[in-house]
Amino acid sequence: MSSFDVAVIGAGAAGMMCAAVAGQRGLRVVLIDHASRLAEKIRISGGGRCNFTNRDAGPAAFLSANPAFCRSALARYTPQDFLRLLAKHRIGWHEKHRGQLFCDDSSEAIIEMLRRECEAGGVAWRMPCAVARVRCEGEAGFVLDTDHGPVRAARVVLATGGMAVPQIGATDFALRVARELGMKIIEPRPALVPLTFDAENWRAYAALAGVAQEVDIATGKGKMAGRFREDLLFTHRGLSGPAVLQISSYWQPGEPIRVDLAAGQDLADALLRAKPGSRQQIDTVLAGLMPRRLAEQWLADAGLAGKRLADLPDKALRGLGLALNEWQLVPSGTAGYKKAEVMRGGIDTRELNQQDMQARRVPGLYAIGEAVDVTGWLGGYNFQWAWASAMACALGL
């Protein structure tokens, strides 16, 4: 039976980062993953260019049942720290809007960087290699039953991520292990995911598939309220685009989402100001304020299509503007883990020490990355949590 100081299960962003740092600190580390291809989630992220962090990745951009938990790790390993690692490997990057940082070239650069860091730490690889069970043997550490034979390790790190994108191998492995060892789980669900609607109720909007518009979108109340200004995209089944992916992390089944289709512009006021002396049809005026297909569909549904703006009563224009500024609708569900970018929920952070990510009731067991109940906004935040939680763990092993 092979023996190691640390066994890291999951060779994704968090797992490779943790294994590399632990190995470079002199620990004997084995990195195990059931997939045949390394770090597929890094590879496909950001359209193949990996949105590897966000300049604004502070605690306010993360959701958790225990919101304060992420503060320590995020403060100790920042986006600037990760940029220094990129500079060491001469990886070019650029910033898009809202602080999102991407590779200049391919996501492969990040994967290769992490692989080299693991090599520098003398990390042993077991891949593809499935772990059937993690057995805790008290002071003797852990035994991992794998399809390559048993592996003994003094400490075990769960870095297998969540259930989002199962088509590339995502599973609930970390949650199953945690449950078996008596740890509490915050109910997982898809996050950063399109929202869907009942087919009959969505029929009127399905024809708008492909229409995109910047909107203000909100849901929830109090501490669970979310509000964003981003682009919304109509689809055949519902709504997608950055605005909807963001709000999906806050949305609770049965609750409405609130959409301002004019992103803060008072449409009633704009229409009333345009009315005096106007010879234009309402269709033309509204199409100047939002995508034409959206304007035409909305006016058709309201029975106002083809009418001259000057002929419409002020009350009708106020009603139209209010409806567009305060559109409320209740999703029937989400597009599920196949379309989700991350999983919300996971191992309850109250089970973990925020300094090193170690399980309080299972000494020697650690959990990092997406497996933990810390979920970031869209735009590189979840990768930053992977790097930061991995670093906190590696330095505490």
VOMI-753347 format. One line per 8 residues: number of its first residue (from 1); their letters; for each residue z, y, x of C-alpha. Coordinates in steps of 0.5 Angstrom, whole numbers, plus 500, padded with zeros to 3 digits. Layout:
% VOMI-753347
NUM	A	Z:Y:X  ...
//
This chain:
% VOMI-753347
1	MSSFDVAV	500:500:500  498:507:503  503:512:503  503:520:503  508:526:503  504:528:497  499:526:492  495:531:488
9	IGAGAAGM	491:528:482  485:532:480  480:535:485  478:541:481  480:549:483  488:548:483  488:541:486  483:542:492
17	MCAAVAGQ	487:549:493  494:546:493  492:540:497  489:544:502  495:549:503  500:543:503  496:539:508  495:545:513
25	RGLRVVLI	503:546:512  503:539:516  504:534:510  500:528:509  496:529:503  492:525:499  487:528:493  485:523:488
33	DHASRLAE	480:524:482  476:520:477  470:524:477  464:522:482  462:529:483  467:534:486  469:540:482  464:540:476
41	KIRISGGG	468:546:472  467:550:478  460:548:479  458:550:472  462:556:471  459:563:471  452:561:470  453:557:476
49	RCNFTNRD	455:563:480  463:562:479  467:568:476  472:566:481  477:571:479  478:578:476  481:584:479  486:586:473
57	AGPAAFLS	489:579:473  496:581:471  501:577:467  499:581:461  492:578:461  495:571:460  498:567:454  504:562:454
65	ANPAFCRS	510:560:449  514:563:455  510:569:457  514:571:463  513:564:467  506:566:470  509:573:473  512:570:480
73	ALARYTPQ	506:566:482  501:571:480  505:576:484  505:572:490  498:570:490  493:576:488  486:577:487  486:580:494
81	DFLRLLAK	489:574:497  483:570:494  478:575:497  481:574:504  480:567:503  472:568:501  472:573:507  474:568:512
89	HRIGWHEK	468:563:510  463:569:509  462:568:502  459:574:499  461:576:492  460:582:487  463:585:481  461:585:474
97	HRGQLFCD	464:589:468  471:589:467  473:587:474  470:580:473  468:577:481  462:573:482  459:569:488  453:573:490
105	DSSEAIIE	449:566:491  452:559:488  458:556:485  457:551:491  460:556:496  467:556:493  467:548:492  464:548:500
113	MLRRECEA	470:553:502  475:549:498  473:542:501  473:545:508  480:548:507  482:541:505  479:538:511  482:543:516
121	GGVAWRMP	489:540:513  487:533:514  487:531:507  485:524:505  480:523:499  480:518:494  474:519:489  472:517:485
129	CAVARVRC	478:513:483  482:513:477  489:513:476  492:508:471  499:510:471  504:514:475  511:511:476  517:514:478
137	EGEAGFVL	522:510:482  527:515:483  529:517:490  524:513:493  518:517:490  512:515:486  507:509:486  500:511:483
145	DTDHGPVR	497:505:480  489:506:482  483:502:481  483:502:489  490:499:489  497:502:489  499:509:492  506:511:494
153	AARVVLAT	508:518:495  514:522:495  511:528:491  506:528:486  502:534:483  498:534:476  492:538:477  487:534:472
161	GGMAVPQI	486:541:468  486:540:460  481:537:455  476:543:455  469:540:457  470:533:456  462:532:458  464:533:465
169	GATDFALR	470:529:465  476:533:462  481:529:459  489:529:457  491:525:463  496:530:465  499:531:458  500:523:458
177	VARELGMK	503:523:464  508:529:462  510:525:456  511:519:459  516:522:463  520:525:458  517:532:458  515:537:453
185	IIEPRPAL	508:539:451  506:545:447  501:543:442  494:543:446  488:546:442  481:549:444  481:556:447  475:561:449
193	VPLTFDAE	471:558:444  466:560:439  469:560:431  466:556:426  465:558:418  464:554:412  457:552:411  456:555:404
201	NWRAYAAL	460:561:406  456:563:412  449:562:409  448:569:408  449:570:416  446:564:419  439:568:419  442:573:424
209	AGVAQEVD	443:567:429  441:571:436  444:578:434  449:581:439  453:587:438  459:590:441  465:590:437  472:591:436
217	IATGKGKM	475:585:434  483:583:432  487:578:429  494:576:429  501:581:429  506:583:433  507:579:440  501:574:438
225	AGRFREDL	496:580:436  490:580:440  485:586:440  478:586:444  472:591:445  466:586:447  460:583:445  459:579:439
233	LFTHRGLS	454:574:438  452:571:431  450:563:431  447:558:426  455:556:425  459:562:426  461:567:431  461:567:439
241	GPAVLQIS	460:571:445  465:574:449  469:578:443  470:571:439  471:567:445  477:572:447  480:573:440  479:565:439
249	SYWQPGEP	485:564:444  490:568:439  487:566:432  491:561:428  488:557:423  488:560:416  488:567:419  483:572:418
257	IRVDLAAG	479:576:424  478:583:423  471:586:426  469:593:427  462:592:427  461:599:430  466:599:435  470:605:434
265	QDLADALL	465:609:431  466:612:424  460:609:420  462:613:413  463:619:417  456:618:421  452:616:414  455:622:410
273	RAKPGSRQ	453:627:416  446:624:416  445:625:409  444:632:407  436:634:407  435:627:410  428:623:408  429:617:411
281	QIDTVLAG	431:610:408  438:608:409  435:602:413  432:606:418  439:610:419  443:604:419  438:601:424  440:607:429
289	LMPRRLAE	447:605:429  447:597:430  442:592:431  436:592:426  437:585:423  444:586:422  443:593:418  438:590:414
297	QWLADAGL	442:584:412  448:588:410  444:593:406  440:587:402  447:584:401  450:590:398  444:592:394  442:598:398
305	AGKRLADL	436:596:402  430:600:401  433:606:398  433:613:401  439:616:404  439:622:400  439:619:394  445:615:395
313	PDKALRGL	452:617:392  457:619:397  462:613:394  457:608:396  456:610:403  464:611:404  464:603:402  458:601:406
321	GLALNEWQ	461:604:412  468:602:411  466:595:410  462:595:416  468:598:420  473:593:417  470:586:416  475:581:415
329	LVPSGTAG	473:574:415  477:567:416  474:562:420  474:555:418  475:552:425  473:552:432  467:549:436  472:544:439
337	YKKAEVMR	473:542:446  466:541:448  464:548:447  471:551:449  472:554:456  479:552:457  485:549:453  491:553:450
345	GGIDTREL	497:550:451  499:544:455  506:542:459  511:547:457  513:552:462  520:551:461  520:544:464  518:547:470
353	NQQDMQAR	521:552:476  517:558:476  518:558:484  514:552:486  512:549:479  516:543:480  519:539:473  526:540:472
361	RVPGLYAI	528:533:469  523:529:474  524:532:481  518:531:486  513:532:480  509:538:480  504:541:475  499:546:476
369	GEAVDVTG	493:550:473  490:549:466  495:543:465  500:548:464  501:552:458  498:559:461  492:561:459  488:567:461
377	WLGGYNFQ	483:571:458  475:570:459  473:573:466  476:570:472  483:570:469  484:562:469  481:561:476  486:566:478
385	WAWASAMA	492:562:475  489:556:478  489:559:485  496:562:484  500:556:481  497:552:486  499:556:492  506:557:489
393	CALGL	506:549:489  504:548:496  509:553:499  514:549:495  513:542:497
//
